[in-house]
Amino acid sequence: MLNLYNSLTQKIEPFKPSKDMQVKMYTCGPSTYLQPHIGNYRTFLFEDILQRYIEYLGHKVTRLITLTDVEDKAIVQAKKENLTIEELTKKNEAIFFQDFKLLKIKTPDYSIRASSAVDQAAKLITQLLDKGYAYWYIHNGAKNVYFEPLKFKGFGKLAHLDMCKWPKKKRRFHLDTYPGTPWNQGDFIVWDGCKQGGVCYETPIGSGRPAWNIQDAAIVTKHLGFTIDVACGGIDNLVRHHDYTLAIAESVSGEQFSRYWLHGGHLLLNGKKMSKSAGNVIYPNDVLAKGFSGEHLRFFFTYGLYRQKLNFTFERLTQTSEKLDSFKNMVKDLQLDKSGNSVVETSVLSRRLISSFENCMNNDLDVKTAFESLYEIISELQKKRESLSLKDKQNVKNDLHRINSVLQCIL
């Protein structure tokens, strides 16, 4: 059975979807005001491995990814580049999905822009107002809506906040996002009332736009409903973002939003956190320009425990790429050999590929140990290839193809 670390409970738990063999999965996508960097793709790749392995186990996965195309940062960047917000975000979105193909990330069933879920955001806000979780407040001439975390029982349960330390004095946070990792201890904005020079939509609750804090909740509930099986994102989403999404959805429905929450660790660049705001980023094309392939990059990002920090250097990328190439060469050499005298020892060894792979992957997607076990088995088989029957070689080929439906880089 697949066992996954659930951020909500801080435990490794057996994975049991709410409906047998049907899995609804929400993955937090990019803010498309800028081109995504390789740190973003580390997260998207662990989510791809998760989806592919759940499907490998026989489940049908319906996956949604959110695209943040309307927010404070997009408005500023569009003016900077002298583009409309739509022109800016669609340009970066196109690059994003090109990189998906390069890295062999499966295209989600739903890739939804926040601008397409304004109607649902307005509906959610109406219900939050009616239930007393949110309220109107005029700030700088704009009629905004704010969510009160203290009204929602269990707020902060995903990030495991100590709500005893939450200030009792009323405070409001007016921006979509704030730099750094501190928690905004106060009420957060969910609706930006229309103001001069702003982006405005006409809705039943008035003219304005949904703040970033409600956009994912609107997108997911519109397309997947109020209960899903898995929610994923980077570890940075545990500060503010995912607890906001959870609180909004559960305040409206009264039901558990997601049974499992998974978060990937940061990608460091030469030992330092990579971020757009810090300006220390590199992109997939920068890696390709140095002679590496999309498969090399995919392998580097997935060769390790997804919850741990990963330090990117070109030296380390070279090492993992050589290991992957060595594996692929052994497989090719094994398949080219035409001798075939069945020996029990090699026949048993060849049948260990699937069981060894699954044992490791069922342990919270331990791709590194899974690959190491595959490498060891293939190495032994390659040395004893003259003892392998043609049937055993075909079985090895079939098993590796099945395994590659998840890893996408070993053949």
DOFIDREN-906492 format. One record per residue (C-alpha): residue number from 1; y, x negated, z negated. Coordinates in steps of 0.05 Angstrom, whole numbers, padded with zeros to 5 digits. Each point is the difference from the previous one (the first is absolute). Layout:
N
    i       v       u       w
  NUM       Y       X       Z
...
This chain:
411
    i       v       u       w
    1   00000   00000   00000
    2   00070  -00023   00016
    3   00040  -00018  -00062
    4   00076  -00008   00003
    5   00054  -00022  -00048
    6   00043   00061  -00014
    7   00072  -00017  -00019
    8   00005   00068  -00034
    9  -00055  -00014  -00051
   10   00002  -00076   00004
   11  -00075   00000   00008
   12  -00052  -00013   00054
   13  -00030   00069   00014
   14  -00053   00029   00047
   15   00032   00029   00062
   16  -00014   00075   00004
   17   00043   00040   00048
   18   00018   00071  -00019
   19  -00038   00027   00061
   20  -00066  -00030   00018
   21   00007  -00049   00059
   22   00073   00021   00012
   23   00056  -00048  -00022
   24   00075   00011   00003
   25   00038  -00065  -00003
   26   00075  -00014  -00005
   27   00026  -00069   00014
   28   00072  -00019  -00014
   29   00029  -00025   00065
   30   00060  -00043   00019
   31   00074   00011  -00004
   32   00016  -00007   00073
   33   00072  -00023  -00007
   34  -00028  -00071   00011
   35  -00062  -00028   00034
   36  -00059  -00005  -00048
   37  -00020  -00071  -00021
   38  -00068  -00030  -00015
   39   00006   00018  -00073
   40   00002   00073   00020
   41  -00062  -00009   00043
   42  -00041  -00028  -00057
   43   00006   00069  -00033
   44  -00015   00038   00064
   45  -00061  -00044   00012
   46  -00031   00014  -00069
   47   00011   00074   00014
   48  -00034  -00008   00067
   49  -00060  -00034  -00032
   50  -00003   00056  -00051
   51   00002   00054   00053
   52  -00051  -00034   00045
   53  -00048  -00013  -00058
   54   00003   00072  -00024
   55  -00016   00021   00071
   56  -00055  -00052   00003
   57  -00031   00036  -00060
   58  -00001   00064   00040
   59   00063   00036  -00022
   60   00051   00031   00047
   61   00069  -00028  -00018
   62   00064   00037   00018
   63   00055  -00051  -00010
   64   00075   00008  -00001
   65   00053  -00055   00001
   66   00073   00014  -00016
   67   00057  -00029   00040
   68   00067  -00005  -00036
   69   00050   00009   00055
   70   00059   00032  -00037
   71   00027  -00035  -00061
   72   00061  -00037  -00025
   73  -00024  -00067   00028
   74  -00014   00030   00069
   75   00070   00029   00004
   76   00031  -00068  -00017
   77  -00045  -00039   00048
   78   00012   00048   00058
   79   00075  -00010  -00006
   80  -00011  -00075  -00004
   81  -00040   00000   00065
   82   00045   00052   00033
   83  -00059   00047   00010
   84  -00016   00071  -00020
   85  -00049   00005  -00058
   86  -00052   00029   00049
   87   00009  -00058   00048
   88  -00006  -00051  -00056
   89  -00061   00029  -00034
   90  -00038   00017   00064
   91   00010  -00072   00023
   92  -00030  -00028  -00064
   93  -00054   00053  -00001
   94  -00023  -00022   00069
   95  -00007  -00072  -00024
   96  -00038   00026  -00061
   97  -00053   00034   00041
   98  -00006  -00058   00048
   99  -00016  -00043  -00061
  100  -00052   00052  -00021
  101  -00036  -00013   00066
  102   00006  -00075  -00008
  103  -00030   00003  -00070
  104  -00052   00053   00019
  105   00027   00050  -00051
  106  -00025   00069   00016
  107   00055   00048   00020
  108   00006   00054  -00054
  109  -00012   00073   00016
  110   00072   00015  -00021
  111   00058  -00049   00008
  112   00058   00042  -00026
  113   00074  -00014  -00001
  114   00039   00023  -00060
  115   00050   00033   00047
  116  -00055   00048   00023
  117  -00013   00026  -00070
  118   00071   00020  -00020
  119  -00022   00073  -00001
  120  -00056  -00014  -00049
  121   00046  -00042  -00044
  122   00048   00059  -00004
  123  -00057   00046  -00020
  124  -00023  -00048  -00054
  125   00071  -00007  -00027
  126   00007   00076  -00003
  127  -00063   00005  -00042
  128   00021  -00058  -00045
  129   00067   00035  -00012
  130  -00035   00066  -00015
  131  -00049  -00033  -00048
  132   00055  -00038  -00037
  133  -00021  -00071   00020
  134   00062  -00012   00042
  135   00074   00019   00000
  136   00063  -00002   00043
  137   00054  -00050  -00016
  138   00063  -00020   00039
  139   00009  -00075   00009
  140   00057  -00030   00040
  141   00012   00067   00032
  142  -00072   00011   00022
  143  -00044   00055  -00028
  144  -00064  -00036  -00018
  145  -00065   00018  -00034
  146  -00032  -00043  -00055
  147  -00069   00001  -00031
  148  -00006  -00004  -00076
  149  -00060  -00044  -00018
  150   00000   00022  -00073
  151  -00014   00072   00023
  152  -00067  -00022   00032
  153  -00054  -00009  -00052
  154  -00035  -00066   00014
  155   00055  -00032   00041
  156  -00014  -00074   00009
  157  -00076   00007  -00009
  158  -00014  -00039   00064
  159   00041  -00061  -00020
  160  -00019   00012  -00074
  161   00071   00004  -00024
  162   00016   00005  -00074
  163   00043   00063   00004
  164   00020  -00008  -00073
  165   00048  -00052   00026
  166   00031   00046   00052
  167   00073   00013  -00018
  168   00017   00070  -00025
  169   00072  -00006   00025
  170   00008   00031   00070
  171   00003  -00053   00055
  172  -00003   00010   00075
  173  -00020  -00046   00056
  174   00033   00018   00066
  175  -00029  -00048   00051
  176  -00066   00005   00038
  177  -00023  -00068  -00025
  178   00024  -00056  -00044
  179  -00014  -00075   00006
  180  -00048  -00035  -00046
  181  -00055   00028  -00044
  182   00034   00032  -00060
  183  -00014   00074  -00012
  184   00059   00047   00009
  185  -00004   00034  -00068
  186   00033   00066   00016
  187   00002   00057   00050
  188  -00012  -00019   00072
  189   00029   00031   00063
  190  -00043   00042   00045
  191   00053   00032   00045
  192   00063  -00034   00028
  193   00052   00053   00013
  194   00038  -00008   00065
  195   00059  -00046  -00001
  196   00046  -00030   00052
  197  -00034  -00052   00042
  198  -00069   00019  -00028
  199  -00063   00026   00033
  200  -00005   00075  -00009
  201  -00052   00053   00014
  202   00012   00075  -00005
  203  -00051   00031  -00047
  204  -00007   00062  -00044
  205   00026  -00041  -00060
  206   00061  -00023   00038
  207   00022  -00059   00042
  208  -00025  -00069  -00018
  209  -00063  -00044   00002
  210  -00061  -00012  -00044
  211   00005  -00063  -00041
  212  -00054  -00053   00007
  213  -00028   00022  -00068
  214  -00025   00066   00027
  215  -00017  -00018   00072
  216  -00073  -00022  -00010
  217  -00015   00061  -00043
  218   00029   00044   00055
  219  -00039  -00035   00055
  220  -00067   00000  -00036
  221   00003   00071  -00026
  222   00021   00026   00068
  223  -00059  -00032   00037
  224  -00055  -00011  -00052
  225   00016   00051  -00054
  226   00014  -00011  -00074
  227  -00066  -00033  -00018
  228  -00028  -00062   00033
  229  -00054  -00051  -00016
  230   00033  -00067   00008
  231   00072  -00026  -00002
  232   00015  -00073   00018
  233   00056  -00049   00005
  234   00025  -00068  -00022
  235   00006  -00018  -00074
  236   00076   00008   00006
  237  -00010   00075   00010
  238  -00020   00004  -00074
  239   00073  -00010  -00017
  240   00034   00068   00008
  241  -00027   00021   00068
  242  -00071   00026  -00011
  243   00014   00030  -00068
  244   00057   00039   00032
  245  -00046   00025   00056
  246  -00053   00020  -00051
  247   00049   00035  -00046
  248   00032   00041   00056
  249  -00066   00023   00030
  250  -00032   00017  -00067
  251   00063   00035  -00026
  252  -00003   00047   00059
  253  -00076   00012   00003
  254  -00023  -00009  -00072
  255  -00060  -00037   00028
  256  -00020  -00073   00002
  257   00031  -00031   00061
  258  -00048  -00059   00012
  259  -00066  -00017  -00034
  260   00004  -00074   00017
  261   00059  -00047   00006
  262  -00010  -00070   00030
  263   00053  -00054   00003
  264  -00002  -00066   00037
  265   00027  -00065  -00028
  266   00061  -00037   00026
  267  -00002  -00050   00056
  268   00036  -00064  -00018
  269   00029  -00047   00052
  270  -00008  -00073  -00022
  271  -00004   00024  -00072
  272   00060   00047   00002
  273   00002   00076   00006
  274   00013   00021   00071
  275   00052   00055   00009
  276   00050   00025   00052
  277   00056   00001  -00051
  278  -00012  -00074  -00018
  279  -00003  -00018   00074
  280  -00062  -00043  -00007
  281  -00046   00036   00048
  282  -00044  -00016   00060
  283  -00030   00047   00051
  284  -00067   00004   00036
  285   00031  -00028   00064
  286   00022  -00062  -00040
  287  -00073  -00011  -00018
  288  -00025   00011   00072
  289   00051  -00051   00025
  290  -00036  -00053  -00040
  291  -00066   00013   00036
  292  -00034   00048  -00048
  293  -00030   00067   00021
  294   00007   00070  -00028
  295  -00072  -00007  -00025
  296   00019  -00064  -00038
  297   00057   00036  -00034
  298  -00042   00061  -00016
  299  -00054  -00044  -00030
  300   00050  -00039  -00042
  301   00030   00064  -00030
  302  -00067   00032  -00015
  303  -00037  -00062  -00024
  304   00013   00011  -00074
  305   00007   00054  -00052
  306   00054   00048   00024
  307   00029   00010  -00071
  308   00016  -00074  -00010
  309   00060  -00038   00025
  310  -00013  -00040   00063
  311   00040  -00062   00019
  312   00011  -00009   00074
  313   00008  -00070   00028
  314  -00018  -00024   00070
  315  -00046  -00051  -00031
  316  -00040   00054  -00035
  317   00001   00043   00063
  318  -00029  -00059   00038
  319  -00056  -00007  -00051
  320  -00021   00073   00001
  321   00005   00002   00076
  322  -00047  -00059   00006
  323  -00049   00035  -00046
  324   00002   00063   00041
  325  -00008  -00038   00065
  326  -00059  -00038  -00030
  327  -00034   00065  -00018
  328   00011   00029   00069
  329  -00028  -00063   00033
  330  -00063   00004  -00043
  331  -00011   00073   00019
  332   00009  -00018   00074
  333  -00048  -00058  -00005
  334  -00051   00044  -00036
  335   00003   00052   00055
  336  -00005  -00050   00057
  337  -00066  -00029  -00026
  338  -00057   00034   00037
  339  -00059  -00025  -00041
  340  -00035   00052  -00042
  341  -00059  -00011  -00046
  342   00006   00049  -00058
  343  -00004  -00032  -00069
  344   00001   00043  -00063
  345   00052  -00044  -00035
  346   00052   00007   00055
  347  -00016   00073   00012
  348   00015   00016  -00073
  349   00063  -00043   00003
  350   00026   00037   00061
  351  -00007   00067  -00035
  352   00045  -00023  -00058
  353   00064   00004   00040
  354   00014   00074  -00011
  355  -00022   00003  -00073
  356   00040  -00062  -00018
  357   00062   00026   00036
  358  -00003   00068  -00033
  359  -00012  -00028  -00070
  360   00064  -00040   00004
  361   00042   00053   00034
  362  -00022   00052  -00051
  363   00031  -00045  -00053
  364   00073   00020   00013
  365   00000  -00025   00072
  366  -00018  -00072  -00015
  367   00007  -00024   00072
  368   00001  -00074  -00018
  369  -00067   00001  -00036
  370  -00029   00045   00055
  371   00020  -00049   00054
  372  -00025  -00060  -00040
  373  -00068   00034  -00006
  374  -00001   00015   00075
  375   00019  -00072   00015
  376  -00056  -00027  -00044
  377  -00053   00045   00032
  378   00022  -00013   00071
  379   00002  -00075  -00014
  380  -00072   00002  -00025
  381  -00022   00043   00060
  382   00035  -00046   00048
  383  -00038  -00060  -00028
  384  -00066   00038   00006
  385   00016   00036   00065
  386  -00064  -00025   00033
  387  -00040   00040  -00052
  388   00037   00065   00015
  389  -00032   00052   00045
  390   00042   00032   00054
  391  -00005   00065  -00039
  392   00029  -00034  -00062
  393   00057  -00028   00041
  394   00015   00069   00027
  395  -00001   00027  -00070
  396   00049  -00054  -00022
  397   00045   00017   00059
  398  -00002   00075  -00016
  399   00014  -00013  -00074
  400   00059  -00045   00016
  401   00029   00052   00047
  402  -00005   00052  -00055
  403   00033  -00047  -00050
  404   00054  -00017   00051
  405   00019   00073   00005
  406   00032  -00014  -00068
  407   00022  -00073   00004
  408   00021   00002   00074
  409   00002  -00076   00008
  410  -00069  -00031  -00007
  411  -00026   00010   00071
